């Protein structure tokens, strides 16, 4: 049950930029009298604020407060695959933030249903690596091949790493949540000349 809650909150974190866009749009519409500030629109604004808070809690819970222990690994190969997953989410952001009139109850209901359907697919298929918010925060997404220190078996995982990852024979620390959502805590990075 705890994992379902953690994963759901992690899913919410992927949409934090969208929730912010919706809030900015709503506030601008209220200021310029394009939307009436009534109980429903205030509820939608509060709902988006709650989703931002829950997403931040989910991100912190999965990154900082997680109980997965760090493992020492040597990275054998690293491919930056951020671009394969990042831009697809922005079409969803634009659809919701610009195309939906969430001041209407029917559109807000549709928004909730679409968010629920995407969430089911996201969580059941462990698509945790698709998180544009982490990309905005400076994390890159890599698919790596690695060997645990002291072992010989080569494994593959997907990781987030802040900075540009280069392959060396130096050991790195990695928190392995699962093969779709891990964080490399330390590794040498190539500095611009």
N, C-alpha and C positions, 0 to 999 in steps of 0.2 A: 504494500500500500504506500509506503514511504517513497519508493522508487517512482510510482505513478505520479505522486504529487510533485516530486523533484523534476520529473520529465515534463509534466504539464507546465510548471513554472518556467522551465527552460524554453519550452515552446513559446510562451508569452514573451520571453525576452527577444526572440527573433523579430517580433513585430513592434518593438519599442519605437523605432523611427516612424512607423506608420501611425501609431497612437499619437505621437507628438505632432505629426502633420495634421491629423484630424483635429486635435485640440487647437492648433494655430488657426486652422481654417474656421472652426466654430467661433473662436474668440474674435477673429477679424469680421466674420459675418454678423456677430452680435454688435460689435462696435459700429459697423457701417449700416446697421438696421436691415441687413439682408435676411436675418433670422430673428424671430422673436425670442427673447430670453424668458422662457417659461419653465415649468417644472420638468418637462421632458428633456429639453435641451440642456438644462443644468445637470440632470441625471446622466445624460450621455457624456457630458464633460467630466463628471465625477467618475463614471465608469472607465473612461479612457485613462484618467489619472490613476485609478486603482490598478488597471492593467499594467501601466508603467511601473508602479511600485511592485506588483507581483512579479513582473519580468525581471526587475533588478534583484529582488530577493532570490529568484530562481537562478540567476546568473551567479550571484555571490555564493549561494548554497552549493552549486555545482563546481565552482572554481576555487573559492577561498575556504569554504567550510566543509568541503568534501572530506571523507575519511579514507579515500584511496591513498595508499602510500606511494611515495615516489619510488621509481625504479631506475637503476642506472643502466643506460643503453648506449650502444654505439650505432649511430645512424650510417647506413650503407648507401642509401639513395633517398633523395628528397625531391618531390615534384610539387611546385606551387600550383594548386588547382583552384585558387580563390575565384578566378574569373568564370569557372564553369558553373558556379552556383550563385554568385552574388547578384548578377543583373536580372535574373529571372524573378527574384523577389520584388524588385522595384516596379515591375508591371503590376503586381498585386497592390503595392503601396499606392500607385497612381490611381488604379481602379477605385480603391476604397476612399482615398483622401480627396480625390477630385471628382470622381464620377458618381459617388453615392451621396444622396441628400439625407444624411443621418438625422435631420430634424424631423423626418417623417417616420412614424412608427413602423410602417411596412418595410422601409429601406433598412432601418436599424435591425429589424427581425431577420432580414435577408443577410445583413452583415454578420449577425451572430451565427446563423446557420452555415455560411461559407467558412467562417473562422473555425467553427466546430468540425466541419468536414475536413478542412486542411489539417487541423490538429490531430484528428484520428489517424490520418495517413502519416503525418509527421512522426507521431509517437510510436505507432505500430511498426513502422519501417525504420525507426531509429535514425531519422534524418537530422540529428542534432547538429551536424556539421554545417547545415544550411542556416547560418545565423548572421545576417547582414550587420546587426548591431555590433558584433565582435569585430567585423571588418572595419566598421566606422571607427571603432576604438583603437585601430592599428594592428589588429591581429591578422595574420595571413593564414591561409588554410593549406596544409600540405598532406600529401599522401607519402608516407615514408616506409622504407624497409629498414629494419633494425635487428640488432642482436642484443639480447640481454648480456650484461657483463658477466663473464664466467660461463656462458653457454655458447652453443654453436648454431642453434636453430634460428633461421631467418624468419622474421614475422613481418606482417604488414599492418599498418594502422593509419588512421587519419588524425591529424593533430592541428591544433591552433598554436601559433608561435608569433610573438610580437617581434617584428624585425624580419630581416632576410636571413633565412637559414642556409648555411653552407655545410657541406658534408666534410667531416674531418674524422680522424680516428680518436678524437677526444670523447670521453664519456659525457653523456648528458643526463639530466634528471627529467623524467617524464611521469606524469600522473595519468595512468591508464584507467579511465572510467569504463570505456568499452572501445570497440574498434572503430566507432564513428564519432567519438567525442573525447578527446584527450588533450592535455596541455603539456607542451614542452616547457619546463621551468627554466632551464639554463642550457645554452649551447653557444658556441662562438658564432658571432655573426660578422658578416663582411661589412666593413665600414667604407663609406664612399671616400675615394681618394681626393 
